[in-house]
Amino acid sequence: MIDPDVVVITGAGGMGRACARRMGSGRRLLIADNSAASVDAFVEALRIDGFSADGMVVDVRDPTAVAALATAAAALGRVCAIVHTAGVSPTMADADTIIAVDLVGTANVIDAFEAVVGPGSAGVCIASMAGTITSLSADVERFLATAPSAELSTTGTALGITDPSQAYGYAKRANQLRVEAAASRWGRLGARIVSVSPGIISTGMGHQELSSEIFGGVIQQMIDASPAGRIGTAEDIAAVVDWLSGPTASLITGTDVLIDGGTAATMRWSEPSLRR
C-alpha cells in the first residue's frame, strides 16, 4: 500500500480543526500545538472519526522544535500541505508574546518546512485582516520580509510597539510579507506558499474578542457593516485553504487571500466610523 500524503496542521483551535477535518480524508494528519492536552484530545477525536492522525507538542517560537516537526512530517510520507494556524490575539497576550508567536513563529514554520517540501507541496499561513489594514513604511516591510528569522523578535521593541492590537496588525502584516518573500525559494522546489487573512471568525479566539469590553463593540460594528452581514466560520476558511492547497490553485503563490466578508473594503471606502 502506498503511504498516504501528509497534511501538517499547526494549532488545534477552531480553524486548525476545521482544516484538519476538511483535508484529512485519505491522508495522514500531523497535528501540532503547544498544549499537550489539546493535541491529545484532538488526535483522539480524529482517530475515533476514522482519520489517520498523529500529534506533537510544539512551541512555534522555538525554531528547533519547529524543525523537529518538519522532520517528523517528512518521515511519515510526502508532505503535501502545511497549514499554519497557530497564533494568539490581542485579547490573549501582550505585545511581546504576540510578536514572538505570530511573527517569529510563522517565520520559523516557513523556514523549517522549506527543507522538506517538494513538487506539489503547498504551505498556507493564516494571517489576518488586521495585517491587510496595517500600513508600514517600505523599509520596515523589506526588513520584515527578508530579515533572518532570528532577528525578528526584537523588532517590536525597536519600533516602540507596546499595544497588543498594534503588535497583532504588525505581526500579521509581517506574515503576509514573509510569504511573498518565500515564494521564489519554495517555487524552486516545486512548492507553493500563500497566506490567508481571515476577518472576524466564529472561533474561540473570535468570541473572546467579541466579548472583550475593549474590542467587542467595534468588532460587532464591523460585522454589522460588512457586505456579507455575518460573522465568518472556521469552515469558510477551511474551504479556501483546502482549495489553495490543491492542484486547481497551482498558479497561486506568493500572495494573500483576504476572507473577511468585505469588511476591509467597507472600512476603507464606505464607513468613516470604522476607519482606523
N, C-alpha and C positions, 0 to 999 in steps of 0.2 A: 504494500500500500504506500502510495506517495505521501510524504509528510505534508500536512496542510500548511498554507501560508500563515504567517504570524501577524497579528494586529496588536500593537502595544498601545495601551491607554494609560496616561498618567492622570491621576485624580479620580477618586472613587465617589465623587459627588454626582449631582444631577446630570450634567452634560456628559461626564465620563460614562456614567451608567447607561444613558440613552445611546451613546455612540457604540458602546460595547455590545449591547443587545441588537442594535441595527446592523452592525458589521461583523458579528462574531459567528454566524451560522456557517458551518463547514470550514472554519478557520480555528487557529489556536490563539486564544486571548492571553495576553500577559498584562495583568493589572498592577499598577504601581501607585502607592500613596504613602504619605509619611505616617499614617496611622495604621498600626498593625491590626487593630480591631476592625477598621473599615475595610481593609484588604481582605481579611479572613471572611468577614460576613458577606462581602460581595462575591468573592470567588465561590463560596459555598452555595450562594443563591444561584449563580450562573450554572454551576455543575448540576444542581437539582433540576434546573430547567433544560438540561441536555447540552449545554455548551462545554467545550474543552477550554478550561481556564486554569491559569496559574497566577500566583501573586508574589510581589516583592515589596518590602518596605523600603522606600527610597525618599530621601530628602533632596529635592531638586537643587537646593542651594549648594550641595556637595558635589563637585564635578567627579570625584572618584566614585561616588555612589551611582551617579547617572551613567558613567562609563561602564560600571558593572551591570547595570540594567541593559544597556545596549549589547554587551557581550552575551548576557543570558538570553536575550531575544534572538540573537543570531544563532545561538546553539540549538534553539528549538526548531529552526527552519528558515525559510526565506522571509525576511521582514518586508511585508507588502505595504504596511501602513503604520505610521506613528501618529497618534492623536494626543496632543499635549494640552490637557485641560487644567492641570494643577495650578492653583493660584489662590490669592487672598484679596479681599476687597477692603475699602476704606472703613467699613464697619467692623472688620475683623482684626486689624493690625495697625501698627504705627507706620510712619513713612519709611523708616529704615527697613522694616520687615517686608513691606510691600515691594520695595526695590530689590531686596535680596531674593524674594521668592518669585515675583512676577517678571522681573527684568533679568537678573542673573540666572535664575532657574531656567528660563526659556533659552537663554544663550547656551547654557550647559547642555540642554537637550539637543539643540541644533548641532552643537559641536560633537557630542558623543555619537549620535546616530548617523552623522556623515560618514563615520568609519564602517558602518555595516549596511547601508542602503545600496541598492543596485538597480539595474534596469527594471522599470515598472513600479519602483517603490514611490510612496508619497508621504510627505510629512505635513500635518495640519496643526498649526499652533493657534490656540484660542487667544485672541487679543481682546479688544473691546471697542465699542462705540466711543468710549472715553478717549481712546487713542486717536480716533478719527477727528475728534473736535479739539484736540490739543495742538497748539501751534508752538513750534520750537524754531530757533534760528538754524540756518543752514549748517553752521559749524557744529552745533550741538547734534544735529541729526546725523551728520557724517561721522562724528565720534561714536554715537550710539550704534550706528550701522556697522562700523568697521573695527572698532577697538577690540583688542583681545578681551575675552570674557572676564578674565581675572581683574581687569582694570575697571569694570563697570560698577562694582559695589560702592565705590566712593563718589560716584558722580552726583548723586542726590545731595550729599553733604556739601560738595564743592559748589553746587548751584544754590545752596541755602534752602532746599526743599524740606520742609518740616510738616506740612499739612498732608494728611493721608490722601485726600482727594486729589491734590496736585501730584503727589507721588504716583498714584494709580494711573492717571492720564499719561504722565511721563513714561512710566514703565510700559504701558500698553502701546503707546506710540513707538517705543523702542522695539517692542515685539514685531510690529509691522515692518520696521526698518531692518531688523536683523534677518527677517525672512527675505526681503528684497535683496540684501547683500549676499545671502547664502545661495540664491537660486542658481547662479552660474556655476558655483562649485558642485552643487548637487546635480546640475544638468550634465556635467562632465562624467558623472557616474551613472547617467541614465535615469536619474530620480528627479522628482519634483518636490517643491515645498511652497506652501501658501499659508496665509493667516486668515482667520475668520474672526470678524468683530461683531459679537452679539450686542444687541441693545439690552433692554430690560427683560430678563428671562425668569420664568417661574420656577426657580430652584431654591434650595435652602438659602443660598447666598443672596439671591434676588429678594426673597421675602424678608430677610434680615435687613436689607437696605430699605425696603418698603415700610418696615415697622420702625425705622430709625426716626427719632424726633428731629434730627438734623436734616436728613435727606429725604424722608418719606414723602412729604408733601410735594416737593419738587419732582420726585420720580413719578408720583401718581399723575401730576400735571403733564409730564412728558407723555405718559401712556395715553391719557385722555386726548391730547392734542395731536397725536400721531395719526397719519393717514390710515394705518391699519386699525387703530382704535382698540387695540388689545395688547395684553402682555404676551411675550413670546413663550414658547415651551421648549423644553430640552429636546423634544422630538423635532421641532423646527430646525434646530441647529444640527442635530444628528443626521437629518436627511441631506443637508447641504454638505456636511463633512463626508458622508458616505459617497456622494456623487463626486466631490473633489478628489477623493482617494482612488477613484476608478478610472478605467480607460477612456470613457467618454469625455473626461475632462483633461485629456492628455496635452492640450495646448495651454493649460492654465498653470502658471508657476510664477513665483516671484511677485505676487500681488496679494491684495487683501480683499476679502469679500465681506461687505457690510450687510448684516442681517438684523435690522433694527425697526422694521415696520415703518420706515420713513421718518423716524424721529430726528436724525441728524439733519435731514433736508428741511424739516419744519423749523428746527432751531436756527438754521441759517437764513431761511427765506421768509418764513410766514409768521412767526410768533416772537416779537421782540422780548416779551416777558420771559421766554425760555432761553434766550441767548446768554452765553457766558462771556 
